[in-house]
Amino acid sequence: MESFEIGNLTIKNRLIAAPMAGISDLPFRSLCYQFGAGLAFAEMFLANSRIWHTQQSRQKLANERELGIKAVQIIGADPDEMAKTAILNMNSGAELIDINMGCPAKKVNKNLSGSALLQYPKLVEQILLNVVQAVNVPVTLKIRTGWDKAHKNCLDIAQIAQKCGIKAITIHGRTRECLFKGSAEYDSIKQVKQYISIPVIANGDIITPEKAEEVFQYTKADAIMIGRGALGRPWIFEDIAFYLQYGKSKSEKSINEVKNIVLQHLKALYQFYGEKKGLQIARKHVFWYTQNCVGSDRFRRLFSCIDNANQQINALEAFFQKTNFN
């Protein structure tokens, strides 16, 4: 698959791993890069200098062990704070800064952050200008199609973004009102692609190689962003690349291959977070990895009670020895 440009960066292909809160940490991004993602964004970094000293914030900064481009997403509503946050991340090694104006979570929107900003184009413009002028790395933007179906303004926001110097825009094919319900629509993304010249990245409900091809063909987007489709399946990027190149599905991974990926992921979580927090985060990933395995419901209930890393590993190895896919 051919590369494309975001500012002065060459993205090796057109498959991008979405920034997902509580998920897109270094261990997960490393797997996405390992399995062929052209770009993998770190999870949301809050534009709140009062918490930058915390371990949680430090773990979201760019990491020298990143396998690909160091890309960080920031979120907030104050133009000056957003600029300072972008500078902090750039000085910590970020090679690309993404601005989140797409998150639909209530706790985010009540602070006028995320998709709530789509209601205030003038504030959007000020934030974008401040961040772009503050850093010398490419800045991108992620949005939804609008606040609700009566106020779909993604084209207006995209045109503002281009004017402000944003180097690419990702559009999730739902309004904030939709949350993650119903089906994503791609007409809005297709329209934006027709009217702006910066790269457009399509996002929403792309969970199979067939859907990826359909979205590429319909929207003419420069790239697609995979979020929930990569949960428990970080190899979806190589599956999509194979399908787009050969027109057929790549053979499914064996139960032993999946086991090795899960164990690699868990060991990376323990190393990155320490055993206590690594154990907690491992549970949700194991839920996704095993959801299509025979006997997984009972196993996941038992697994959620394990509070020792070695026991987690042993339990997984034992489970994968006796299970198979439904």
Buried (B, 14 or more C-beta within 10 A) or exposed (E): BEEBBBBEBEBBBBBBBBBBBEBBBBBBBBBBBBBBBBBBBBBBBBBBEEEBEEEEBEBBBBBEEBBBBBBBBBBBBBBEBBBBBBBBBBEBBBBBBBBBBBBBBEEBBEBBBBBBBBBBBEBBBBBBBBBBEBBEBBBBBBBBBBBBEEEBBBBBBBBBBBEBBBBBBBBBBBBBBBEEEEEBBBEBBBBBBEEBEBBBBBBBBBBBBEBBBEBBEEBEBBBBBBBBBBBBBBBBBBBBBBBBEEEEEBEEBEBEEBBEBBBBBBBBBBEBBEBEBBBEBBBBBBBBBBBBBBEBEEBBEEBEEBEEBEEBBEBBEEBBEEBEEE
